[in-house]
């Protein structure tokens, strides 16, 4: 582009000089044809035919030369150089013009500008057109990550790892998060961290399906949370178990983890060791809401009538009672205590009955009552423990506890 600018500048100089010469009327031999020679430029100022002068200017020069032949020209058509007849100002302009560099001179390669990129409308050969591979269009908006898997190396690798994108996209803003992450830069270091914590390779996919948000966490913050658990005397295997069973655990800051552990220790009156054992067995106590836990503790104490030490024993044996449905707790306790006559201290010894199906418990109790064998007092003969009542399979329950056949039990159920 620089060479074309220089060329245009030179043409302007030439045309300006031609106009200056036109203003002088002293051109010999042109007095009678001055009107026909308007715009004439001296021959010395015009480039040769080999120059890149526009064809119109070249034709105009020939027309003027033929109509303005000087009077001193010979009969054979030759004429003396018009340069000798030019006025001195024109000669000076001519001398200046002669000092201009040659337009035909080759421009060094160093002065050339970079070649501009090819235009989108540039014609290409049929063979080149066949070799062009059109990529599928990336959807600007979609409700499923499936549309982006073919375009995203990160999503493709996560699918290969075992992540269920159909479940991830159901979580708030999780899909948008994955689309902004780079696998090598953002995700690989988190995977290596989880493996170092103790998450098995075949569990990485399910883990990230449940908690994709950990991929956006700062690695140093994650390491500090693991270091806190170690400072509380949790072993490596215990931490691995807790993280695997409660994927959101490491999203909690050190302060929140410390507050959760303090809550269960103080509310239940447990020792440090029993508090650790409690959250190891049910680590989602550290990640779930505390309101349902507080409500269940009040139900057990106020509505069901358990003493504080009894609640401690029940919770330590069956941690799920803290997150169970309050309605289910009331219904189970009502049937066991008010219908079957089980006292509080017996329920404290066998709290697993609160995790059993109430319908199964009712069917077996009614069958034993029908047979006259519903005896739950350990001080009386033919005692049947609550554990045997709810845990044994139907065949074993019928033959060993009810002393009847499974067919008799099935016939009885049909009468209900």
C-alpha positions in Angstrom: 0.0 0.0 0.0 2.9 2.4 0.7 4.2 2.0 -2.9 0.8 2.9 -4.4 0.7 6.1 -2.2 4.1 7.1 -3.5 3.0 6.5 -7.1 -0.1 8.6 -6.6 2.0 11.5 -5.2 4.2 11.5 -8.2 1.3 11.7 -10.6 -0.1 14.7 -8.7 3.3 16.4 -9.1 3.4 15.8 -12.8 -0.2 17.1 -13.3 0.5 20.2 -11.2 3.6 20.9 -13.4 1.6 20.5 -16.5 -1.0 23.0 -15.4 1.8 25.5 -14.6 3.1 25.2 -18.1 -0.4 25.6 -19.6 -0.6 29.0 -17.9 2.2 30.4 -20.1 1.2 31.6 -23.5 4.8 31.8 -24.8 4.8 28.3 -26.3 6.1 28.8 -29.8 4.1 27.4 -32.6 0.9 27.1 -30.5 -0.5 30.6 -30.8 -3.0 29.6 -33.5 -4.0 26.4 -31.8 -3.9 27.4 -28.1 -7.5 26.4 -27.6 -6.8 23.0 -28.9 -3.8 22.5 -26.8 -5.3 23.4 -23.4 -4.0 21.0 -20.9 -0.9 20.3 -22.9 2.1 19.1 -20.8 5.7 19.3 -22.0 7.0 16.0 -23.4 9.9 16.0 -21.0 7.5 15.9 -18.1 5.5 13.0 -19.4 6.5 9.4 -18.8 7.2 7.0 -21.7 4.7 4.6 -23.1 6.1 1.9 -20.9 5.0 3.7 -17.8 1.7 3.1 -16.0 0.2 6.4 -17.1 -3.6 6.1 -17.7 -4.4 5.5 -21.3 -6.5 8.7 -21.5 -3.5 10.9 -20.6 -1.4 9.0 -23.2 -3.9 9.6 -25.9 -4.3 13.2 -25.0 -0.6 13.7 -25.3 -0.5 12.3 -28.8 -3.4 14.6 -29.9 -1.6 17.7 -28.6 1.7 16.8 -30.2 0.1 16.4 -33.6 -1.9 19.7 -33.4 0.8 21.8 -31.9 3.9 21.0 -34.1 6.3 23.9 -33.8 6.9 26.3 -36.8 10.5 25.4 -37.0 9.8 21.8 -37.8 11.2 20.3 -41.0 9.2 19.4 -44.0 9.8 15.7 -43.3 7.9 16.1 -40.2 10.7 16.4 -37.8 10.8 19.3 -35.3 13.1 20.8 -32.9 12.8 20.1 -29.3 10.1 22.2 -27.6 12.3 22.4 -24.6 14.4 25.2 -26.1 11.3 27.4 -26.7 9.9 27.1 -23.1 10.0 30.2 -20.9 12.4 30.1 -18.1 9.8 29.4 -15.4 8.7 26.4 -17.3 12.3 25.3 -17.7 12.8 25.6 -13.9 9.6 23.5 -13.3 11.0 21.0 -15.9 14.3 20.8 -14.2 12.5 20.1 -10.9 10.4 17.4 -12.5 13.4 15.8 -14.0 14.8 15.2 -10.5 11.8 13.0 -9.6 12.8 9.4 -9.2 12.0 7.0 -12.0 8.6 5.5 -11.6 9.7 2.3 -13.3 12.4 1.7 -10.7 11.9 -1.5 -8.8 10.8 -1.0 -5.2 12.8 -3.1 -2.7 10.8 -6.0 -1.1 11.5 -4.5 2.3 9.1 -1.6 1.5 6.2 -3.8 0.6 3.3 -4.0 3.0 2.1 -7.4 4.2 -0.2 -9.0 1.7 -3.8 -8.6 2.9 -5.8 -11.7 3.7 -7.9 -13.2 0.9 -11.4 -11.8 0.5 -14.4 -14.0 1.4 -15.7 -13.4 -2.2 -12.5 -14.5 -3.8 -13.0 -17.3 -6.3 -11.5 -20.7 -5.5 -11.1 -23.8 -7.5 -13.5 -26.7 -7.3 -10.8 -28.9 -5.7 -10.2 -26.4 -2.9 -14.0 -26.1 -2.3 -14.3 -29.8 -1.9 -11.6 -29.8 0.8 -13.4 -27.2 3.0 -15.1 -28.9 6.0 -18.0 -26.9 7.4 -18.2 -27.2 11.2 -21.7 -27.6 12.7 -23.1 -24.5 14.1 -22.9 -24.0 17.9 -26.3 -23.3 19.3 -26.5 -19.8 20.9 -29.0 -21.1 23.5 -30.0 -24.6 24.6 -31.7 -26.2 27.5 -29.5 -29.3 27.5 -25.7 -29.8 27.6 -26.0 -32.6 25.0 -26.0 -29.9 22.2 -22.5 -28.7 23.3 -20.7 -32.0 23.9 -19.4 -32.2 20.3 -18.1 -28.7 20.5 -16.5 -28.8 24.0 -13.5 -30.9 24.8 -14.2 -30.3 28.5 -17.7 -31.8 28.3 -16.5 -34.7 26.2 -13.9 -35.7 28.8 -16.3 -35.3 31.7 -18.7 -37.7 29.9 -15.8 -40.2 29.4 -15.1 -39.8 33.1 -18.6 -40.9 33.9 -20.4 -37.6 34.6 -24.1 -37.7 33.9 -24.7 -34.4 32.2 -28.5 -34.9 32.2 -28.4 -34.8 36.0 -25.8 -31.9 36.1 -28.0 -29.6 34.0 -30.8 -30.0 36.5 -28.7 -28.2 39.2 -28.8 -24.5 39.2 -26.2 -22.8 36.9 -24.2 -26.0 36.9 -24.4 -26.3 33.1 -23.2 -22.8 32.5 -20.3 -23.4 34.9 -19.0 -26.5 33.0 -19.1 -24.5 29.7 -16.8 -21.9 31.1 -14.2 -24.3 32.4 -11.1 -25.7 30.7 -10.3 -29.3 31.5 -6.6 -29.1 31.6 -6.4 -25.7 33.4 -9.4 -25.9 35.8 -10.6 -29.5 36.2 -7.5 -31.7 36.2 -6.1 -30.3 39.4 -9.4 -30.9 41.2 -9.6 -34.5 40.0 -6.0 -35.1 41.3 -7.0 -33.5 44.6 -10.0 -35.8 45.0 -7.9 -38.8 44.2 -5.4 -37.7 46.8 -8.2 -37.3 49.4 -9.3 -40.9 48.7 -12.1 -40.8 46.2 -11.8 -43.9 43.9 -11.4 -43.5 40.2 -14.7 -45.1 39.4 -16.4 -42.7 41.9 -15.1 -39.5 40.3 -17.9 -39.4 37.7 -20.8 -39.9 40.2 -19.1 -37.5 42.6 -19.0 -34.7 40.1 -22.5 -35.5 38.9 -23.7 -34.8 42.5 -21.4 -31.9 43.1 -20.1 -30.1 39.9 -19.6 -26.9 41.9 -16.4 -28.2 43.4 -14.8 -27.6 40.1 -15.0 -23.9 40.6 -13.5 -24.0 44.2 -10.1 -22.7 44.9 -7.6 -25.5 45.4 -6.0 -24.0 48.5 -9.4 -23.6 50.1 -10.2 -27.3 49.5 -6.8 -28.3 51.0 -7.3 -26.2 54.1 -10.7 -27.9 54.8 -9.1 -31.3 54.6 -6.3 -30.1 56.8 -9.0 -29.0 59.4 -10.6 -32.4 59.4 -7.2 -34.0 60.0 -6.6 -31.6 62.8 -9.8 -32.9 64.5 -8.2 -36.4 64.4 -10.2 -37.8 61.4 -8.2 -40.4 59.7 -7.5 -40.5 56.0 -9.9 -43.4 55.4 -12.6 -41.7 57.4 -12.2 -38.4 55.5 -12.4 -40.3 52.2 -15.6 -42.0 53.4 -17.1 -38.7 54.5 -16.3 -36.9 51.3 -17.6 -39.8 49.1 -20.9 -40.1 51.0 -21.4 -36.3 51.4 -20.1 -34.7 48.2 -20.9 -31.2 49.3 -18.8 -31.5 52.5 -15.7 -29.8 51.0 -17.8 -26.8 49.9 -18.2 -25.8 53.5 -15.6 -23.4 54.9 -13.5 -24.3 57.9 -15.6 -22.0 60.1 -18.9 -23.7 59.0 -17.5 -27.2 59.6 -16.3 -26.2 63.0 -19.7 -24.7 63.9 -21.5 -27.9 62.7 -19.3 -30.2 64.8 -19.9 -27.9 67.8 -23.6 -27.9 67.3 -24.0 -31.7 67.5 -21.6 -32.0 70.4 -23.5 -29.3 72.4 -27.1 -30.1 71.5 -26.7 -33.9 72.1 -24.2 -33.6 74.9 -21.9 -36.1 73.2 -18.2 -36.5 73.8 -15.7 -35.5 71.1 -15.2 -39.2 70.1 -18.9 -39.9 69.9 -19.5 -36.7 67.9 -16.8 -37.9 65.4 -18.3 -41.3 65.2 -21.8 -39.8 64.6 -20.7 -37.6 61.6 -18.5 -40.4 60.2 -21.6 -42.7 60.0 -23.8 -39.9 58.7 -21.6 -37.2 57.2 -24.6 -35.4 55.5 -25.4 -34.1 59.0 -22.6 -31.7 58.4 -24.0 -30.5 55.1 -27.7 -30.6 55.6 -30.0 -28.0 57.2 -30.0 -27.7 60.9 -33.7 -26.7 61.3 -35.1 -30.3 60.7 -32.5 -31.6 63.2 -33.6 -29.2 65.9 -37.3 -30.0 65.2 -36.8 -33.8 65.5 -34.9 -33.3 68.8 -37.9 -31.3 70.2 -40.3 -34.0 68.9 -38.4 -36.8 70.6 -38.1 -34.9 73.9 -41.4 -33.0 74.2 -43.9 -35.1 72.2 -42.6 -38.6 72.5 -41.4 -38.2 76.1 -37.8 -39.4 75.8 -35.2 -38.3 78.3 -32.0 -36.5 77.2 -29.8 -39.5 77.9 -32.3 -41.7 76.0 -32.2 -39.4 73.0 -28.4 -39.5 73.1 -28.4 -43.3 72.9 -31.1 -43.4 70.2 -29.3 -40.9 68.0 -25.9 -42.5 68.5 -27.3 -45.9 67.4 -29.6 -44.5 64.6 -28.3 -41.2 63.4 -30.9 -41.1 60.6 -33.6 -40.4 63.3 -32.3 -36.8 63.3 -33.3 -36.3 59.6 -36.4 -38.6 59.6 -39.9 -37.4 58.8 -41.6 -36.0 61.9 -44.9 -37.5 60.9 -43.3 -40.9 60.5 -41.7 -40.6 63.9 -45.0 -39.8 65.6 -46.9 -42.7 63.8 -44.2 -45.3 64.6 -43.9 -44.3 68.2 -47.7 -44.2 68.6 -48.1 -47.8 67.3 -45.2 -49.2 69.2 -45.9 -47.5 72.6 -49.7 -47.2 72.6 -50.8 -50.2 70.6 -48.1 -52.8 71.3 -47.3 -51.5 74.8 -43.5 -51.1 74.3 -42.0 -48.8 77.0 -39.5 -46.0 76.4 -36.5 -47.9 77.8 -37.2 -50.8 75.4 -37.5 -48.5 72.4 -34.2 -47.0 73.5 -32.5 -50.4 73.4 -33.9 -51.2 69.9 -34.2 -47.8 68.2 -33.9 -49.5 64.8 -37.6 -50.0 64.8 -37.9 -46.3 63.9 -36.2 -47.1 60.6 -38.5 -50.1 59.8 -41.6 -50.1 57.7 -44.6 -49.5 59.8 -46.9 -51.7 57.6 -44.6 -54.8 58.1 -44.5 -54.2 61.8 -48.3 -54.0 62.0 -48.9 -57.2 59.9 -46.5 -59.2 62.0 -47.8 -57.9 65.3 -51.4 -58.7 64.4 -50.4 -62.2 63.2 -48.6 -62.9 66.5 -51.6 -61.5 68.4 -53.8 -63.8 66.4 -51.6 -66.8 67.4 -51.4 -65.6 71.0 -47.6 -65.1 70.8 -47.3 -61.3 71.0 -45.0 -61.2 74.0 -42.4 -58.4 74.1 -41.5 -58.3 77.8 -38.0 -59.8 78.4 -39.0 -60.8 81.9 -41.8 -63.1 80.6 -41.5 -66.5 78.8 -41.7 -66.7 74.9 -40.2 -63.3 74.7 -39.9 -61.8 71.2 -37.4 -58.9 70.8 -38.2 -55.9 68.7 -35.1 -56.7 66.6 -36.5 -60.1 65.6 -39.9 -58.7 64.9 -38.7 -56.2 62.3 -35.5 -57.6 60.8 -36.0 -61.3 60.1 -37.2 -62.4 56.6 -40.9 -63.7 56.4 -39.9 -67.4 56.2 -37.6 -67.2 59.2 -40.1 -65.1 61.2 -42.9 -67.6 60.5 -41.0 -70.7 61.4 -38.8 -69.5 64.3 -40.9 -66.7 65.9 -44.5 -67.3 65.0 -44.1 -71.2 64.9 -46.3 -71.2 61.7 -45.9 -71.7 58.0 -45.5 -69.0 55.5 -48.7 -70.1 53.8 -50.6 -69.5 57.1 -49.1 -66.0 57.3 -50.1 -65.3 53.7 -53.7 -66.5 54.3 -53.9 -64.3 57.4 -52.8 -61.3 55.4 -55.6 -61.8 52.9 -58.2 -61.6 55.7 -57.0 -58.1 56.7 
